[in-house]
Amino acid sequence: MSHLRRLRPEALAAPESGIVAVMNYARGRPGLIPLWAGEGDLPTPAFIADAAAASLKAGETFYTWQRGIPELRQALATYASTLYGKPLDADRFFVVGSGMQAIQIVIDALAGAGDEVVYIGPAWPNISAAVGVAGATPVEVALDWTETGWQLDLGRLRAAIGPKTKALFVNTPSNPTGWTADESTLAAILGIARETGTFIIADEIYSRFYYAGERAPSFHDVMEADEPIFFVNSFSKNWAMTGWRVGWIEAPAAFGDVIENLVQYSTSGVAAFMQRGAIAALEHGESFIAEQVERAHRARDIFTAALLGTNRVSMVPPAGAFYAFFAIDGIDDTRAAAFRIADEANVGLAPGTAFGPSGGRFMRACFHRRLDEVEASANRLAEWIGRSV
């Protein structure tokens, strides 16, 4: 179609999701165990849904605060202050329509044509795609795979930051690798950002899915007050609210007017009744989070033990998030392998090619599901590996 060529080159160049491609191919097959998407299998708890329903019934269906209703912003501040052990004011928090929109708004505020955004890969593909759609250039700094897990070369990270770099995107715990930066690594990254005058975009969405404590190390542990760090987060993972599309940005209050304007010119705010559900999640959801993390921890151990038992898989049990990112000996084309595995093992995986140049020989499985399904899928994969590779 001739008119198609008249669209912005950045929009035309937006990549197809390699995850969605496999999902579209095999979605709905009888008996298939879907480990491809980044979500658990539990529906939103009733105490959250009931709060939203009560708000709807009460007629909260009008335009609302662009930055989020005051009650939710305060609930976010209270939640974060407790989690990080430091006082954080409500004026640092901005409610947006999903973690993805949080990322997009921050990138739009920081980078455009001629700019670069450095990110640590392998990474969720939406990060580099959002940078490209904004007109900027994504620059990957790849983690190194070792027998003890994924490692970040800080020297290579520093070398990647140049005069065009506006921001450094750091996702820890990481999707897809599970790499989790310790406090000293976060302090070193922050030192690089200070030295170079680079903004940090901190994606800590999986911070509660950490298997060695209540939460993963955070930039909150090493930063000074009002440093130029934009935290992007979501209600999706912790509270089983992926379909709700509610997230938040935490940033110095001085950026508030800009963030509010970008919300205004995109979605004009998140529905008030959804925000009431989010308040309930923050105020009453700690036991639900604990149950989810415990189940994910057990699922991790079941899944990784079965695959490592084949002696044909390279993988280290992840320290955080809820993904196994593994390489199978003899498999180089993981996109083709994902289609084969769907056909021959009836398990849905995401190919590593979906996560950037450094992820190509790996595959991602989301193990945040019922334990019997996790065990069944791991056994199917182990059998497939044994007969196919």
Long-range contacts (C-beta under 8 A, 24 or more apart in sequence): 10-132, 10-133, 10-134, 10-135, 11-133, 13-132, 14-129, 14-132, 14-133, 15-125, 15-129, 17-125, 17-354, 18-125, 18-335, 18-350, 18-351, 18-353, 18-354, 19-125, 19-350, 19-351, 19-354, 21-335, 22-335, 22-338, 22-339, 22-342, 22-348, 22-349, 22-350, 22-351, 23-348, 25-339, 25-342, 26-339, 26-342, 26-343, 26-348, 27-348, 29-342, 29-346, 31-346, 32-342, 32-346, 32-347, 32-348, 33-346, 33-347, 33-348, 33-369, 33-373, 33-376, 33-377, 33-380, 34-348, 35-347, 35-348, 35-349, 35-350, 35-365, 35-366, 35-367, 35-369, 35-377, 36-338, 36-348, 36-349, 36-350, 36-364, 36-366, 37-350, 37-366, 38-124, 38-175, 38-237, 38-323, 38-366, 39-236, 39-237, 39-240, 39-242, 39-366, 39-368, 40-237, 40-240, 40-292, 40-296, 40-322, 40-366, 40-368, 40-369, 41-368, 41-369, 41-370, 41-373, 42-240, 42-292, 43-240, 44-239, 44-240, 44-241, 44-243, 44-244, 44-277, 45-239, 45-240, 45-285, 45-288, 47-280, 47-284, 47-285, 48-239, 48-241, 48-277, 48-278, 48-280, 48-281, 48-285, 49-277, 50-280, 51-276, 51-277, 51-279, 51-280, 52-273, 52-274, 52-276, 52-277, 52-280, 53-273, 54-276, 55-272, 55-273, 55-276, 55-277, 56-273, 60-272, 60-273, 60-276, 61-271, 61-272, 61-273, 62-272, 63-268, 63-269, 64-269, 64-270, 64-271, 64-272, 64-275, 65-269, 66-260, 66-263, 66-264, 66-268, 66-269, 67-94, 67-95, 67-256, 67-259, 67-260, 67-263, 68-93, 68-94, 68-95, 68-248, 68-269, 68-270, 68-275, 69-95, 69-272, 69-275, 71-275, 71-279, 72-275, 72-276, 72-278, 72-279, 72-282, 75-278, 75-279, 75-282, 75-283, 76-248, 76-250, 76-282, 78-282, 79-282, 80-220, 80-250, 83-214, 83-215, 84-218, 84-220, 84-221, 86-220, 88-250, 89-253, 91-253, 91-256, 92-250, 92-251, 92-252, 92-253, 93-248, 93-249, 93-250, 94-248, 94-249, 94-250, 94-251, 94-256, 94-259, 94-260, 94-263, 95-246, 95-247, 95-248, 95-269, 95-270, 95-275, 95-278, 96-246, 96-247, 96-248, 96-249, 96-263, 96-267, 96-270, 97-245, 97-246, 97-247, 97-266, 97-267, 97-270, 98-234, 98-236, 98-245, 98-246, 98-247, 99-203, 99-205, 99-232, 99-233, 99-234, 99-236, 99-247, 100-126, 100-130, 100-234, 100-247, 101-245, 101-247, 101-266, 101-267, 102-232, 102-233, 102-234, 102-247, 102-248, 102-249, 103-127, 103-130, 103-201, 103-203, 103-232, 104-130, 104-134, 104-266, 105-249, 105-259, 105-262, 105-263, 105-266, 106-167, 106-201, 106-230, 106-232, 106-249, 106-251, 107-131, 107-134, 107-136, 107-167, 107-201, 108-134, 108-262, 109-230, 109-255, 109-258, 109-259, 109-262, 110-166, 110-167, 110-199, 110-201, 110-230, 111-135, 111-136, 111-166, 111-167, 112-136, 114-164, 115-164, 115-165, 115-166, 116-162, 116-164, 116-165, 116-166, 117-165, 117-166, 117-167, 117-168, 117-169, 117-201, 118-157, 118-160, 118-161, 118-165, 118-167, 118-168, 118-169, 118-198, 119-168, 119-169, 119-170, 119-171, 120-152, 120-157, 120-169, 120-170, 120-171, 120-174, 120-179, 121-355, 121-356, 121-357, 121-358, 121-359, 122-174, 122-176, 122-177, 122-325, 122-352, 122-355, 122-356, 122-358, 122-359, 122-362, 123-169, 123-171, 123-174, 123-175, 123-176, 123-355, 123-356, 124-171, 124-175, 124-176, 124-355, 125-354, 125-355, 125-356, 127-169, 127-171, 127-203, 128-356, 136-166, 137-164, 139-165, 140-356, 140-357, 140-358, 142-356, 142-357, 142-358, 143-174, 143-177, 143-179, 143-358, 145-314, 145-327, 147-316, 148-316, 149-179, 149-316, 149-319, 150-174, 150-177, 150-178, 150-179, 150-316, 152-179, 152-181, 152-185, 154-185, 154-188, 154-189, 154-192, 157-189, 157-192, 158-192, 158-196, 161-192, 161-196, 161-198, 165-196, 165-198, 166-198, 166-199, 167-198, 167-199, 167-200, 167-201, 168-192, 168-193, 168-198, 168-199, 168-200, 168-201, 169-201, 169-203, 170-200, 170-201, 170-202, 170-203, 170-219, 171-203, 171-204, 171-205, 172-203, 172-204, 172-216, 172-217, 172-320, 173-204, 173-206, 173-207, 173-209, 173-210, 173-216, 173-318, 173-319, 173-320, 173-321, 174-206, 174-320, 174-321, 175-205, 175-206, 175-321, 175-323, 176-321, 176-323, 176-325, 176-350, 176-352, 176-355, 176-359, 176-362, 176-364, 177-318, 177-323, 177-325, 178-317, 178-318, 178-319, 178-320, 178-321, 178-323, 178-324, 178-325, 179-318, 179-319, 179-320, 180-210, 180-216, 180-217, 180-318, 180-319, 180-320, 180-321, 181-217, 182-217, 183-217, 183-221, 183-222, 186-217, 186-218, 186-219, 186-221, 186-222, 187-222, 190-219, 190-222, 190-223, 190-227, 190-229, 194-227, 199-228, 199-229, 199-230, 200-227, 200-228, 200-229, 200-230, 201-229, 201-230, 201-232, 202-229, 202-230, 202-231, 202-232, 203-231, 203-232, 203-233, 204-231, 204-233, 205-232, 205-233, 205-234, 205-236, 205-237, 206-237, 206-320, 206-321, 206-322, 207-320, 208-237, 208-238, 208-289, 208-293, 209-237, 209-292, 209-293, 209-296, 209-320, 209-321, 209-322, 209-368, 210-293, 210-319, 210-320, 211-293, 211-297, 211-300, 211-318, 211-319, 211-320, 212-319, 216-319, 216-320, 226-252, 226-253, 226-254, 227-252, 228-252, 230-255, 235-278, 235-281, 237-322, 238-281, 238-285, 238-289, 238-292, 239-281, 239-285, 239-288, 239-289, 240-288, 240-292, 241-277, 241-278, 241-281, 244-274, 244-277, 244-278, 246-270, 246-274, 246-275, 246-277, 246-278, 292-368, 295-368, 295-371, 296-322, 296-367, 296-368, 298-371, 299-367, 299-368, 299-369, 299-371, 299-374, 300-324, 300-367, 302-367, 302-371, 302-374, 302-375, 302-378, 303-365, 303-367, 303-374, 303-375, 303-377, 303-378, 305-378, 306-375, 306-378, 306-379, 306-381, 306-382, 307-378, 307-381, 307-382, 307-385, 309-382, 310-382, 310-385, 310-386, 312-385, 312-386, 312-389, 313-385, 322-366, 322-367, 322-368, 323-364, 323-365, 323-366, 323-367, 324-364, 324-365, 324-367, 325-352, 325-359, 325-362, 325-363, 325-364, 326-362, 326-363, 326-365, 327-352, 327-361, 327-362, 327-363, 328-363, 328-385, 328-389, 329-389, 330-389, 331-361, 331-363, 331-389, 332-360, 332-361, 334-360, 334-361, 334-362, 334-363, 337-363, 338-363, 340-388, 341-381, 341-384, 344-384, 344-388, 345-380, 345-381, 345-383, 345-384, 346-380, 347-377, 347-380, 347-381, 347-384
